[in-house]
């Protein structure tokens, strides 16, 4: 057969992910802090975007969900295709899922929408409309943030340097002390070698040791110690509690960690009551004196969804207005520019800005809708937990939620990442409600792993010194409660709760509750 060149027409499908579509997928898994930073960057970059001052005249958005019954399941027919598919699925399947709605929404050739007659048209998300209450504005009339004027908390090095200026007037000692302070780790320990430090500074080792001893008298108590035993000894000396018996206890901390109280009583030469008091004294000390200064400022967690009980026993699920950015598109500015003579480059730039602004507002609104729908189904599935506590937490996985609301499970995973839900039971990350399933002993309804872990914790908290439960005993008790679980699983859950073994617990309880003479 001879080789030849010819033209052929073939029809096929291919997956094309536009930058806007990729960003929309990424936008879904942002936390509220990451989302606020992203929106602020867009506000700085796009002249057509403005932050909303007050949404009193904004159009109504879909209300909060008041029910979680079967008939109230959310309709996903209006959701974008990226909310019902996944990048990891087969390309042909994803191409089939991607409809014309998404393509048109991000089409670069889409002409700008006509200018609205109002000065500013809200074409995006109005945060207050999600809950029916207006939010505090972000405009020029906003009250000053007093937290911006609060003095920064001093670091550990700054705190110690101020004390060094008073304790050591000699300039050479101050230089040595500053070098030692700079060598402390975040917990306040001096881990370097005194000999190497003295050699590096070109100073006698005895002088460096004397300056270090001075630093060890600074606040916080225990700072500058070279190990845990020295840290505890410094604090005990300041409390005038470092007697020979306590000194022997501090010198044998590994025995204390293993709860070998009988050996410690013999070494320290004390009775049961004294060893219990000494152990309590040790536990009141701070093993990491520098941690109050070394950590970064913790950002308080703001819930993305708020769940409130209603009088009829159902739940009201609403988005938190404080966690939702509010942006508007200034259509009047577009009309003003188009009415004047502008160059083709300026007109193209304005068109691109308008398309990006419309895309952002639509994506923010769809992100809020998706979070609300996922939260609604989680509340419907975990109604027992909200009403009665952790013992009624049901086994739940991503696929169950995804099938119920018509999304892909990867989208549910993105929605629940870094998102928090405020409930009458407390503040929980959405991932908390997804737990593994532990089968029932007689083939009944499965149990949640988190609920079983809670049962184990309760059993151990209620045990007495005469009836300390082993892992086998816990397994037997759980099986009487129709929970089929292996001993190694009980040990794993116990270790995750930081609960020691039955032998260590028995030793500890015996020391805390000494037997009568």
ROBA-888743 format. One record per residue (C-alpha): residue number from 0; x, y, z; residue in three letters. Coordinates in nm, 2 decimals, padded with zeros to 4 digits. Each point is the difference from the previous one (the first is absolute). Example, Ala and Ser with C-alpha at 12.3 -4.5 7.8 and 13.67 -1.06 7.14 Angstrom:
2
    k      c1      c2      c3    r
    0   01.23  -00.45   00.78  ALA
    1   00.14   00.34  -00.07  SER
% end
This chain:
517
    k      c1      c2      c3    r
    0   00.00   00.00   00.00  UNK
    1   00.15   00.33  -00.11  UNK
    2   00.05   00.28   00.26  UNK
    3  -00.17   00.32  -00.08  UNK
    4  -00.10   00.33   00.17  UNK
    5  -00.36   00.10   00.03  UNK
    6  -00.23   00.22   00.20  UNK
    7  -00.25  -00.15   00.24  UNK
    8  -00.27   00.15   00.22  UNK
    9  -00.04  -00.16   00.34  UNK
   10  -00.23   00.09   00.29  UNK
   11   00.12  -00.05   00.35  UNK
   12  -00.01   00.12   00.36  UNK
   13   00.29   00.15   00.21  UNK
   14   00.03   00.13   00.34  UNK
   15   00.09   00.37   00.01  UNK
   16   00.04   00.16   00.34  UNK
   17   00.00   00.38  -00.02  UNK
   18   00.19   00.20   00.26  UNK
   19  -00.32   00.14   00.13  UNK
   20  -00.14  -00.36   00.05  UNK
   21   00.31  -00.11   00.18  UNK
   22  -00.02   00.30   00.22  UNK
   23  -00.37  -00.07   00.08  UNK
   24   00.09  -00.35   00.11  UNK
   25   00.28   00.14   00.22  UNK
   26  -00.23   00.27   00.13  UNK
   27  -00.23  -00.26   00.14  UNK
   28   00.25  -00.15   00.25  UNK
   29   00.13   00.34   00.12  UNK
   30  -00.05   00.07   00.37  UNK
   31  -00.16   00.33   00.08  UNK
   32   00.34   00.16   00.07  UNK
   33   00.14  -00.12  -00.33  UNK
   34  -00.31   00.11  -00.18  UNK
   35   00.01   00.35   00.15  UNK
   36   00.37   00.04  -00.10  UNK
   37  -00.09  -00.12  -00.36  UNK
   38  -00.29   00.24  -00.03  UNK
   39   00.21   00.29   00.13  UNK
   40   00.26  -00.08  -00.27  UNK
   41  -00.28   00.01  -00.26  UNK
   42  -00.13   00.33   00.14  UNK
   43   00.35   00.15  -00.03  UNK
   44   00.04  -00.13  -00.36  UNK
   45  -00.34   00.06  -00.15  UNK
   46  -00.14   00.36  -00.01  UNK
   47  -00.35  -00.12  -00.06  UNK
   48  -00.03  -00.19   00.33  UNK
   49  -00.10   00.18   00.32  UNK
   50  -00.05  -00.12   00.35  UNK
   51  -00.36   00.03   00.11  UNK
   52  -00.07   00.25   00.27  UNK
   53  -00.35  -00.09   00.10  UNK
   54  -00.23  -00.26  -00.16  UNK
   55  -00.34   00.15   00.11  UNK
   56  -00.09   00.06  -00.37  UNK
   57   00.16  -00.32  -00.13  UNK
   58  -00.21  -00.26  -00.18  UNK
   59  -00.11  -00.29   00.21  UNK
   60   00.21  -00.32  -00.01  UNK
   61  -00.13  -00.34   00.07  UNK
   62  -00.10  -00.02   00.37  UNK
   63   00.15  -00.22   00.26  UNK
   64  -00.13  -00.36   00.02  UNK
   65  -00.24  -00.07   00.28  UNK
   66  -00.06  -00.37  -00.06  UNK
   67   00.21  -00.31  -00.08  UNK
   68  -00.27  -00.25  -00.09  UNK
   69  -00.02  -00.20  -00.32  UNK
   70  -00.21   00.25  -00.18  UNK
   71   00.24   00.28   00.08  UNK
   72   00.30  -00.15  -00.17  UNK
   73   00.17   00.27  -00.21  UNK
   74  -00.04   00.00  -00.37  UNK
   75   00.34  -00.01  -00.18  UNK
   76  -00.14   00.07  -00.34  UNK
   77   00.13   00.35   00.01  UNK
   78   00.34  -00.09   00.13  UNK
   79   00.30   00.05  -00.23  UNK
   80   00.15  -00.31  -00.15  UNK
   81   00.32   00.02   00.20  UNK
   82  -00.22  -00.06   00.31  UNK
   83  -00.13  -00.32  -00.14  UNK
   84   00.33  -00.14  -00.14  UNK
   85   00.36  -00.05   00.08  UNK
   86   00.33   00.07  -00.17  UNK
   87   00.11  -00.35   00.09  UNK
   88  -00.28  -00.18  -00.18  UNK
   89   00.02  -00.12  -00.36  UNK
   90   00.05   00.28  -00.25  UNK
   91  -00.28  -00.11  -00.23  UNK
   92  -00.24  -00.02   00.30  UNK
   93   00.10   00.34   00.13  UNK
   94  -00.03   00.15  -00.35  UNK
   95  -00.35  -00.14  -00.01  UNK
   96  -00.08   00.15   00.34  UNK
   97   00.13   00.34  -00.11  UNK
   98  -00.29   00.17  -00.15  UNK
   99  -00.05   00.32  -00.20  UNK
  100  -00.09   00.21   00.30  UNK
  101   00.35  -00.01   00.14  UNK
  102   00.16   00.05  -00.34  UNK
  103  -00.21   00.30  -00.06  UNK
  104   00.06   00.14   00.34  UNK
  105   00.37   00.02  -00.06  UNK
  106   00.01   00.06  -00.38  UNK
  107   00.26   00.27  -00.07  UNK
  108  -00.21   00.12  -00.30  UNK
  109  -00.31   00.07   00.21  UNK
  110  -00.09   00.37  -00.05  UNK
  111  -00.04   00.22   00.31  UNK
  112  -00.34   00.02   00.15  UNK
  113  -00.19   00.32  -00.06  UNK
  114   00.05   00.26   00.27  UNK
  115  -00.26   00.01   00.27  UNK
  116  -00.19   00.33   00.07  UNK
  117   00.10  -00.01   00.37  UNK
  118   00.33   00.13   00.11  UNK
  119   00.12  -00.33   00.13  UNK
  120  -00.16  -00.33  -00.10  UNK
  121   00.04  -00.30   00.24  UNK
  122   00.07  -00.29  -00.23  UNK
  123   00.17  -00.21   00.26  UNK
  124  -00.05  -00.13   00.35  UNK
  125  -00.18   00.20   00.26  UNK
  126   00.11  -00.16   00.33  UNK
  127  -00.28   00.15   00.21  UNK
  128  -00.26  -00.15  -00.23  UNK
  129   00.10  -00.35   00.09  UNK
  130  -00.13   00.04   00.35  UNK
  131  -00.25   00.28  -00.03  UNK
  132   00.21   00.25   00.21  UNK
  133   00.21   00.28  -00.12  UNK
  134   00.37  -00.01   00.07  UNK
  135   00.23   00.27   00.13  UNK
  136   00.13   00.20  -00.29  UNK
  137   00.36   00.03  -00.12  UNK
  138  -00.02   00.35  -00.13  UNK
  139   00.14   00.33   00.12  UNK
  140  -00.25   00.02   00.28  UNK
  141   00.12  -00.32   00.16  UNK
  142   00.11   00.02   00.36  UNK
  143   00.37  -00.01   00.07  UNK
  144   00.14  -00.34   00.08  UNK
  145   00.14   00.04   00.36  UNK
  146   00.20  -00.33  -00.04  UNK
  147   00.22   00.18  -00.26  UNK
  148   00.13   00.23   00.28  UNK
  149   00.08  -00.27   00.26  UNK
  150   00.37  -00.02   00.07  UNK
  151   00.17  -00.31  -00.14  UNK
  152   00.09  -00.27   00.26  UNK
  153   00.37  -00.01   00.07  UNK
  154   00.20  -00.30  -00.11  UNK
  155   00.19  -00.22   00.25  UNK
  156   00.33   00.15  -00.12  UNK
  157  -00.13   00.36   00.06  UNK
  158  -00.14  -00.09   00.34  UNK
  159   00.33  -00.15   00.11  UNK
  160   00.21   00.27  -00.15  UNK
  161  -00.18   00.26   00.21  UNK
  162   00.08  -00.19   00.32  UNK
  163   00.36  -00.05  -00.11  UNK
  164   00.05   00.38  -00.02  UNK
  165  -00.08   00.03   00.37  UNK
  166   00.16  -00.32   00.13  UNK
  167   00.34   00.04  -00.18  UNK
  168   00.13   00.35  -00.03  UNK
  169   00.34  -00.11  -00.14  UNK
  170   00.00   00.04  -00.38  UNK
  171   00.19  -00.32  -00.06  UNK
  172  -00.24  -00.20   00.21  UNK
  173  -00.29   00.16  -00.19  UNK
  174   00.16  -00.12  -00.33  UNK
  175   00.04  -00.35   00.13  UNK
  176  -00.35   00.00   00.14  UNK
  177  -00.15   00.12  -00.33  UNK
  178   00.18  -00.28  -00.18  UNK
  179  -00.14  -00.25   00.25  UNK
  180  -00.35   00.14  -00.04  UNK
  181   00.02  -00.02  -00.37  UNK
  182   00.10  -00.37   00.03  UNK
  183  -00.32  -00.09   00.20  UNK
  184  -00.25  -00.21  -00.18  UNK
  185  -00.37   00.07  -00.02  UNK
  186  -00.06  -00.18   00.33  UNK
  187   00.26   00.21   00.18  UNK
  188   00.27  -00.27   00.02  UNK
  189   00.37   00.05  -00.06  UNK
  190   00.10  -00.30  -00.21  UNK
  191   00.35   00.11  -00.11  UNK
  192   00.33  -00.10   00.17  UNK
  193   00.14   00.25   00.25  UNK
  194   00.35  -00.09  -00.11  UNK
  195  -00.07   00.06  -00.37  UNK
  196  -00.19   00.32   00.08  UNK
  197   00.29   00.13   00.21  UNK
  198   00.24  -00.08  -00.27  UNK
  199  -00.21   00.17  -00.26  UNK
  200  -00.03   00.31   00.21  UNK
  201   00.36   00.00   00.11  UNK
  202  -00.09   00.02   00.37  UNK
  203   00.08  -00.23   00.29  UNK
  204  -00.24  -00.28   00.05  UNK
  205  -00.05   00.08   00.36  UNK
  206  -00.11   00.35  -00.09  UNK
  207  -00.25  -00.13  -00.26  UNK
  208  -00.13  -00.25   00.26  UNK
  209  -00.05   00.28   00.25  UNK
  210  -00.20   00.21  -00.25  UNK
  211  -00.21  -00.30  -00.08  UNK
  212  -00.07  -00.05   00.37  UNK
  213  -00.12   00.36   00.01  UNK
  214  -00.23  -00.06  -00.29  UNK
  215  -00.14  -00.30   00.18  UNK
  216  -00.13   00.24   00.27  UNK
  217  -00.20   00.20  -00.25  UNK
  218  -00.37  -00.02  -00.07  UNK
  219  -00.15  -00.23  -00.11  UNK
  220   00.12  -00.24   00.26  UNK
  221   00.20  -00.29  -00.14  UNK
  222   00.13   00.19  -00.31  UNK
  223   00.36  -00.07  -00.10  UNK
  224  -00.01  -00.36   00.12  UNK
  225   00.20  -00.26  -00.19  UNK
  226  -00.24  -00.29   00.05  UNK
  227  -00.33  -00.07   00.16  UNK
  228   00.14  -00.10   00.34  UNK
  229   00.19   00.33   00.03  UNK
  230  -00.31   00.19  -00.11  UNK
  231  -00.21  -00.16   00.27  UNK
  232   00.27   00.04   00.26  UNK
  233   00.02   00.37  -00.07  UNK
  234  -00.37   00.04   00.06  UNK
  235   00.00  -00.21   00.31  UNK
  236   00.28   00.20   00.15  UNK
  237  -00.20   00.32  -00.05  UNK
  238  -00.29  -00.16   00.18  UNK
  239   00.23  -00.12   00.28  UNK
  240  -00.10  -00.36  -00.07  UNK
  241   00.33  -00.15  -00.12  UNK
  242   00.07  -00.22   00.31  UNK
  243   00.21  -00.32  -00.03  UNK
  244  -00.31  -00.21  -00.06  UNK
  245  -00.11   00.22  -00.29  UNK
  246   00.35   00.01  -00.13  UNK
  247   00.00  -00.38  -00.02  UNK
  248  -00.33   00.01  -00.18  UNK
  249   00.11   00.25  -00.26  UNK
  250   00.32  -00.21  -00.06  UNK
  251  -00.22  -00.30  -00.08  UNK
  252  -00.25   00.15  -00.24  UNK
  253   00.01  -00.31  -00.23  UNK
  254  -00.14  -00.20   00.29  UNK
  255  -00.28   00.26   00.05  UNK
  256  -00.08  -00.02  -00.37  UNK
  257  -00.04  -00.38   00.03  UNK
  258  -00.21   00.05   00.32  UNK
  259   00.23  -00.23   00.21  UNK
  260  -00.11   00.16   00.32  UNK
  261   00.11  -00.29   00.22  UNK
  262   00.36   00.05  -00.12  UNK
  263  -00.03   00.38   00.04  UNK
  264  -00.12  -00.04   00.36  UNK
  265   00.30  -00.21   00.08  UNK
  266   00.25   00.24  -00.16  UNK
  267  -00.15   00.31   00.15  UNK
  268  -00.06  -00.16   00.34  UNK
  269  -00.36   00.12   00.03  UNK
  270  -00.34  -00.17   00.05  UNK
  271  -00.30  -00.02  -00.23  UNK
  272  -00.15   00.33   00.10  UNK
  273   00.32   00.19  -00.04  UNK
  274   00.08  -00.14  -00.34  UNK
  275  -00.35   00.10  -00.12  UNK
  276   00.05   00.36   00.12  UNK
  277   00.34   00.01  -00.17  UNK
  278  -00.14  -00.12  -00.33  UNK
  279  -00.28   00.26   00.02  UNK
  280   00.26   00.27   00.07  UNK
  281   00.20  -00.11  -00.31  UNK
  282  -00.32   00.01  -00.22  UNK
  283  -00.07   00.36   00.10  UNK
  284   00.34   00.11  -00.15  UNK
  285   00.05   00.13  -00.35  UNK
  286   00.22  -00.24  -00.21  UNK
  287   00.02   00.26  -00.28  UNK
  288   00.04   00.34   00.15  UNK
  289   00.06   00.17  -00.33  UNK
  290  -00.32  -00.11  -00.18  UNK
  291  -00.19   00.30   00.13  UNK
  292   00.22   00.22  -00.21  UNK
  293   00.12  -00.21  -00.29  UNK
  294  -00.32  -00.08  -00.19  UNK
  295  -00.18   00.21  -00.26  UNK
  296  -00.32   00.18   00.08  UNK
  297  -00.28  -00.25  -00.04  UNK
  298  -00.28   00.10  -00.24  UNK
  299  -00.34  -00.08   00.15  UNK
  300  -00.20  -00.24  -00.21  UNK
  301  -00.32   00.16  -00.15  UNK
  302  -00.28  -00.25  -00.09  UNK
  303  -00.10  -00.01  -00.37  UNK
  304  -00.34  -00.15   00.08  UNK
  305  -00.22   00.06   00.31  UNK
  306  -00.26  -00.26   00.11  UNK
  307  -00.28   00.10   00.23  UNK
  308  -00.28  -00.21   00.15  UNK
  309  -00.36   00.10  -00.08  UNK
  310  -00.30  -00.04   00.22  UNK
  311  -00.14  -00.30  -00.20  UNK
  312   00.32  -00.20   00.04  UNK
  313   00.14   00.07  -00.34  UNK
  314   00.32   00.21  -00.07  UNK
  315   00.07   00.33  -00.17  UNK
  316   00.32  -00.01  -00.20  UNK
  317   00.13   00.33  -00.12  UNK
  318   00.33   00.14  -00.12  UNK
  319   00.21   00.23   00.23  UNK
  320  -00.01   00.35  -00.14  UNK
  321   00.34   00.08   00.15  UNK
  322   00.17  -00.27  -00.20  UNK
  323  -00.14   00.11  -00.34  UNK
  324   00.16   00.27  -00.20  UNK
  325  -00.24   00.25  -00.17  UNK
  326   00.10   00.15  -00.33  UNK
  327  -00.19   00.21  -00.26  UNK
  328   00.05   00.06  -00.37  UNK
  329   00.00   00.37  -00.10  UNK
  330  -00.20  -00.01  -00.32  UNK
  331  -00.03   00.38  -00.02  UNK
  332   00.38   00.03  -00.03  UNK
  333  -00.02  -00.23  -00.30  UNK
  334  -00.28   00.20  -00.17  UNK
  335   00.19   00.33   00.06  UNK
  336   00.32  -00.13  -00.16  UNK
  337  -00.19  -00.16  -00.29  UNK
  338  -00.18   00.33  -00.07  UNK
  339   00.33   00.18  -00.06  UNK
  340   00.26  -00.06  -00.26  UNK
  341   00.26  -00.25   00.12  UNK
  342   00.26  -00.20  -00.18  UNK
  343  -00.05  -00.36  -00.10  UNK
  344   00.26  -00.11   00.27  UNK
  345  -00.19   00.18   00.27  UNK
  346  -00.33  -00.14  -00.11  UNK
  347   00.15  -00.35   00.00  UNK
  348   00.14   00.05   00.35  UNK
  349  -00.34   00.12   00.13  UNK
  350  -00.17  -00.30  -00.16  UNK
  351   00.24  -00.24   00.17  UNK
  352  -00.05   00.17   00.34  UNK
  353  -00.38  -00.02  -00.04  UNK
  354   00.01  -00.36  -00.08  UNK
  355   00.23  -00.08   00.29  UNK
  356  -00.22   00.20   00.24  UNK
  357  -00.31  -00.18  -00.11  UNK
  358   00.17  -00.33   00.02  UNK
  359   00.12   00.08   00.36  UNK
  360  -00.34   00.10   00.12  UNK
  361  -00.17  -00.30  -00.15  UNK
  362   00.27  -00.23   00.14  UNK
  363  -00.04   00.15   00.35  UNK
  364  -00.38  -00.05  -00.01  UNK
  365   00.03  -00.36  -00.13  UNK
  366   00.26  -00.08   00.26  UNK
  367  -00.23   00.12   00.27  UNK
  368  -00.29  -00.20  -00.14  UNK
  369   00.21  -00.31  -00.02  UNK
  370   00.12   00.03   00.36  UNK
  371  -00.36   00.05   00.12  UNK
  372  -00.12  -00.31  -00.19  UNK
  373   00.28  -00.22   00.14  UNK
  374  -00.06   00.13   00.35  UNK
  375  -00.37  -00.07  -00.03  UNK
  376   00.06  -00.36  -00.09  UNK
  377   00.26  -00.04   00.28  UNK
  378  -00.26   00.13   00.25  UNK
  379  -00.26  -00.24  -00.14  UNK
  380   00.23  -00.30   00.04  UNK
  381   00.13   00.10   00.34  UNK
  382  -00.32   00.11   00.16  UNK
  383   00.05  -00.25   00.29  UNK
  384   00.33   00.15   00.09  UNK
  385  -00.13   00.36   00.01  UNK
  386  -00.30  -00.11   00.21  UNK
  387   00.15  -00.25   00.24  UNK
  388   00.38   00.02  -00.02  UNK
  389   00.31  -00.18  -00.13  UNK
  390  -00.13  -00.35   00.09  UNK
  391  -00.26   00.04  -00.28  UNK
  392   00.26   00.10  -00.27  UNK
  393  -00.07  -00.21  -00.30  UNK
  394   00.26  -00.15  -00.24  UNK
  395   00.02   00.23  -00.30  UNK
  396   00.22   00.03  -00.31  UNK
  397   00.03   00.25  -00.29  UNK
  398  -00.18  -00.22  -00.25  UNK
  399  -00.31  -00.01   00.22  UNK
  400  -00.02   00.38   00.00  UNK
  401   00.10   00.02  -00.37  UNK
  402  -00.27  -00.24  -00.11  UNK
  403  -00.27   00.17   00.20  UNK
  404   00.06   00.35  -00.15  UNK
  405   00.11  -00.10  -00.35  UNK
  406   00.36   00.11   00.03  UNK
  407   00.33  -00.18  -00.05  UNK
  408   00.16  -00.11   00.32  UNK
  409   00.32   00.19  -00.08  UNK
  410  -00.21   00.32   00.00  UNK
  411  -00.14  -00.09   00.34  UNK
  412   00.36  -00.06   00.12  UNK
  413   00.09   00.35  -00.12  UNK
  414  -00.30   00.16   00.16  UNK
  415   00.06  -00.16   00.34  UNK
  416   00.38   00.08   00.01  UNK
  417   00.09   00.29   00.23  UNK
  418  -00.37   00.07   00.06  UNK
  419  -00.16   00.01   00.35  UNK
  420  -00.36  -00.04   00.13  UNK
  421  -00.13   00.16   00.31  UNK
  422  -00.26  -00.22   00.17  UNK
  423  -00.17  -00.02   00.34  UNK
  424   00.26  -00.27   00.08  UNK
  425   00.30   00.23  -00.08  UNK
  426   00.21   00.10  -00.29  UNK
  427   00.11  -00.28  -00.22  UNK
  428   00.19  -00.03  -00.32  UNK
  429  -00.22  -00.15  -00.27  UNK
  430   00.24  -00.29  -00.04  UNK
  431  -00.08  -00.10   00.36  UNK
  432  -00.34  -00.13  -00.11  UNK
  433   00.16  -00.26  -00.24  UNK
  434   00.10  -00.30   00.21  UNK
  435   00.08  -00.36  -00.08  UNK
  436  -00.26  -00.28   00.05  UNK
  437   00.04  -00.27   00.26  UNK
  438  -00.24  -00.30  -00.05  UNK
  439  -00.25  -00.11   00.25  UNK
  440   00.04  -00.33   00.18  UNK
  441  -00.33  -00.15  -00.12  UNK
  442  -00.01   00.16  -00.34  UNK
  443  -00.20   00.31   00.10  UNK
  444   00.07   00.36  -00.07  UNK
  445   00.37   00.09  -00.01  UNK
  446   00.16   00.23   00.25  UNK
  447   00.21   00.31  -00.05  UNK
  448   00.37  -00.03   00.08  UNK
  449  -00.02   00.33   00.19  UNK
  450  -00.29  -00.12   00.21  UNK
  451   00.19  -00.32   00.08  UNK
  452   00.30   00.21   00.10  UNK
  453  -00.22   00.21   00.23  UNK
  454  -00.14  -00.32   00.16  UNK
  455   00.36  -00.12   00.07  UNK
  456   00.09   00.33   00.16  UNK
  457  -00.31  -00.01   00.22  UNK
  458   00.08  -00.36   00.12  UNK
  459   00.35   00.09   00.10  UNK
  460  -00.10   00.32   00.17  UNK
  461  -00.25  -00.20   00.22  UNK
  462   00.23  -00.28   00.10  UNK
  463   00.14  -00.03   00.35  UNK
  464   00.34  -00.10   00.13  UNK
  465  -00.14  -00.35   00.09  UNK
  466  -00.16  -00.05  -00.35  UNK
  467   00.24   00.14  -00.26  UNK
  468  -00.12  -00.11  -00.35  UNK
  469   00.24  -00.17  -00.23  UNK
  470  -00.05   00.02  -00.38  UNK
  471  -00.15  -00.35   00.00  UNK
  472  -00.25   00.10   00.27  UNK
  473  -00.09   00.31  -00.20  UNK
  474  -00.06  -00.22  -00.31  UNK
  475  -00.22  -00.23   00.20  UNK
  476  -00.21   00.30   00.13  UNK
  477  -00.03   00.14  -00.35  UNK
  478  -00.12  -00.33  -00.13  UNK
  479  -00.28  -00.01   00.26  UNK
  480  -00.10   00.34  -00.15  UNK
  481  -00.03  -00.16  -00.34  UNK
  482   00.33   00.15  -00.13  UNK
  483   00.23  -00.24  -00.19  UNK
  484   00.36   00.13   00.05  UNK
  485   00.34  -00.15   00.02  UNK
  486   00.24   00.03   00.29  UNK
  487   00.27   00.18  -00.22  UNK
  488  -00.27   00.26  -00.10  UNK
  489  -00.08   00.07   00.36  UNK
  490   00.38   00.04   00.07  UNK
  491   00.02   00.24  -00.30  UNK
  492  -00.29   00.21   00.12  UNK
  493   00.13   00.01   00.36  UNK
  494   00.34   00.12  -00.12  UNK
  495  -00.16   00.26  -00.22  UNK
  496  -00.18   00.13   00.31  UNK
  497   00.34   00.01   00.18  UNK
  498  -00.12  -00.25   00.26  UNK
  499   00.28  -00.22   00.14  UNK
  500  -00.02  -00.38   00.03  UNK
  501  -00.19  -00.17   00.28  UNK
  502   00.33  -00.08   00.18  UNK
  503   00.10   00.36   00.01  UNK
  504  -00.35   00.12   00.09  UNK
  505   00.00  -00.25   00.29  UNK
  506   00.33   00.13   00.13  UNK
  507  -00.11   00.36  -00.03  UNK
  508  -00.33  -00.06   00.18  UNK
  509   00.17  -00.19   00.27  UNK
  510   00.24   00.30   00.06  UNK
  511  -00.28   00.26   00.00  UNK
  512  -00.23  -00.21   00.22  UNK
  513   00.23  -00.17   00.25  UNK
  514  -00.13  -00.30   00.18  UNK
  515  -00.10   00.05   00.37  UNK
  516   00.25  -00.12   00.26  UNK
% end
